Amino acid sequence: MSGEEIRPIIERLGNIVGADSGLGGTLKLDFGAAGSVFIDGKSSPNIVCDGEGKSADCTIAVSLENFRRISTRELDPMSAFLTGKIRVAGDMGLAMRLGPIWQNARASGRA
């Protein structure tokens, strides 16, 4: 079970992803010991839940601090990737599809 710090992220990402994110795959945000978030972009409607014990088409490993910095635009996701603050395993194309979803959420005030 994810920790207290992860539950609000699951809720917020559920609002951002919505019923049909267009991801077309499964994605896991791995925050290490703090827990993880699983996004099922294959199901209809899409599901965002605790990622413990789940495998995904793409796993993004990031610290909670860097995730927060990305969320508040203090850290550019591409720069974070290039400097090793984010690690991606699996389908890189799926990871890239998360970017526009996040940007649209910021523009609409949901992020």
Secondary structure as GFF3:
##gff-version 3
##sequence-region A 1 111
A	DSSP	alpha_helix	7	17	.	.	.	ID=ss1
A	DSSP	beta_strand	26	30	.	.	.	ID=ss2
A	DSSP	three_ten_helix	32	34	.	.	.	ID=ss3
A	DSSP	beta_strand	36	40	.	.	.	ID=ss4
A	DSSP	beta_strand	47	50	.	.	.	ID=ss5
A	DSSP	beta_strand	58	62	.	.	.	ID=ss6
A	DSSP	alpha_helix	64	71	.	.	.	ID=ss7
A	DSSP	alpha_helix	77	82	.	.	.	ID=ss8
A	DSSP	beta_strand	86	90	.	.	.	ID=ss9
A	DSSP	alpha_helix	92	108	.	.	.	ID=ss10
###
